[in-house]
């Protein structure tokens, strides 16, 4: 935890700023205020009411805006704190582009998985009852779960990551609703992206070392030829 705070402070001193996380917090606060006004409430529903019972193309169009809409399980101020902490730290320590990709992939994957689980129903552990198809699926908890898992995996905080995964799995087992399944999916997306990035970096490092060895051998051979 101390090393995380030190790295955040150093990133701030270097001039990095979490502008994307700040924008997300402002949008969540604005959407929460507009949610309680009749006219703006209807407008928000038209662009961001996502639920599994919709036609697929409609839900996919609404998914991006649904991140900023209020959710019944989380007060708006708690959502702002959650986004500021998780997205803000990830934006400072990792990259804005990576944060956007991980969040987008998590939203898409969890949306698809939820629809599949409802199709299978509650007949198996991973399935969901048909009643979940009408549950409004809004709020930023999915992307914060994915980005938080991505951040922990990238920083090799495996104990904390395992604790988070265990907690989400137990909660999803005790209360099998759409939120729990989507959070599990989002977390897996964050872990998989981090693993893929690690694999790519290791492969590039091996190639670089191999190229350096070849260059060294060629230089040695050239020197040997000159001596002759």
N, C-alpha and C positions, 0 to 999 in steps of 0.2 A: 504494500500500500504506500509506503514511504517513497519507494522508487517511482511509483506512478505519479505522485504529487510533485516530486522533483522534476520529472520529465515534462509534466504539464507546465510547471513554472518556467522551465528552460525554453519550451516551445513558445510560451507567451512573450518571454523576453526577446526571443529571436524575431518577433514581429508577426507571428502567426495568430490569426483570429478565427473564432468559430462562427463565421458569418452565416453559413447554411443552417446551423443549429439555431442561431438567433432568429433567422427568418421563419423557421418552423415553429418556434415558440410564439412568435407574434401572430402567425396564422392560426394557431390553436386558440390563443386568447381571443382573437377577433371572431373566429367561428363560434366560440362559446357565447360571446356576447350577442351575436346575431341569431343564435339558436332560439332565443327566447322572444324574438320579435316575429309576429305571424307571417309577414311578407318575406322577410329574409329566411325564416325557417323553411318555408316552402321552396325557396330558391336553392337552399343548401341540400335539401332532400333530392332535388332534381339532378344535382351534380355529384352527390356523394353518398346516397343511401345504397350501400352494398350489402347484399345478403344472398345466400346460396340458392334461394328459390327463384331468383331472377334468371332471365335468359343469360347465357354465358357472355355474349358480347356486351350486354348492358352492364353486367357486374364488372367486367374488365375495364370498361370505360369509367365506371364510378370509383374503382379501387384507389387511384392516386389521390383524389380529393377526400376519400373516406378517412384517410390517415389523420386529417386535421379536424374532423368532426368530433363532437363530444361522444363519450361512451358512458353507459349507465353504471359501469363498474368502477369508474375512475373520475374524480372531480377534475375540472379543467386545470386548476392550479397544480394538482399532483401530476397531471400529464405534462404540463410545462416543465416542472422540476425534473421529471423523468427524461424528457427530451434534452433539456439543457445539460444534464449530467452525462448521459450516455453518448448522445450525438456530439456534444461539445468536446468531450475528452477524445473521442475517436477522431474527430475532425482535426484536433490539435496534434495528436500523436501519429495518426496514420495518414489518410489522404481523403480529400473531399470527393474525388472521383470514386474511390473504393467504397466510401460510405454510401454514396448514391447507388452504386451497383448492388451492393449487399442488401440495402433496404428494398430496392426494386425487385430483386430476385426473391427475397423473402415474402413480399406481398403477393407476388404472382404465384409462387409455389404453394403458400399456405391457402390461397384462394382455391387453387386446383385440387389440392389434397382434401380440403373440406368438402368440396362437391362430391368427390369420389367416396369419401367416408359416409356421406349421407345416402348415396346410392346403395352402398352395401348395408346400411342400416346398423342397428345395434346387435345384429346376430353374432358379430365377432367383436373382440375387445376394441379394435381400432375403429369400428363403425360408429355412426352417430344416429340418433333417432330422427325421424322425418321432421319432427317439430322444430329441429334446429335450422331447417331451411328458411324459416321466416324470421330468424333472429337478426337484428340489425348489426352488421359487422363493421364497426367504426373504431377510431382511436389509434394512437401511435404505438401501442404496446407490442404489436408484432414486429415492427421495424426496430424498436429499441431492444427487443430480445435478440434479434438476429445480429444487430451491430454490437451489442454487448458481448455476445458469444464470440463474434469475430475478433473483437478487441482483446478479450481474455486469451483466446487461442493464439493470437499473434504475439502476445506478451508472455506466452507459456505459463499462464496462471492456471495450471491444470487442476489444482485442488479446488479452487473457486469455481472453475468451469464444471467440474464433476458435481459439486454441491448444488449449483444452479440447475443442472440437468436432472439430478435426482429429485429436487424439489418440484420442478415442472412436471416430471413424469408421475410422481405420487399424486400431485394435485389433479392431473388429468385423469388418473385412474379412479380417484375418489369421486370426482364430479365430471363425468364424461360429457362436456359441452364443447361447442365449436371453438371457444377461446382457448381452451387447454390444448386441443389438438393443433390449432394454428401456431400456438407458442412453441410447441415441440418441433413442428416443422420449421419454423423460423430459426430456431436455435441450431438445428441440423444444417440449415443453409449457411449460417455464419461459420460453423465449424468446418464445413466442406470447402468454403471459399478460402479460409485461412490455410487449410491443408494443401489446397491446390497452389496457393501462392508460395508456400514453403517448398513444395516440390519443384516449382518452376525456378525459384531462386537457387536451390541446391543444384539443379541441372545446369543452370548458367554458370555457377561457380566451378563445377566439375569441368565444363568445357573450357572455361578460362584458364584453369590450372593446367589442363591438358595442352592447350595452345601454348602456354608459357613453357612447359617442358619441351615441346617440340622445337620452339624457337631457341631454347637453350642448347638443345642437342645440335641444331643446325649451326649455331654460333661456334660450338666446340669443334664441329667437323671442319668449319671454315678455317679456324685457327690452326688446326692440325695440318690442313692442306698447305697453308702458307709456310709453316715451319719446314715442311718437306722441300 
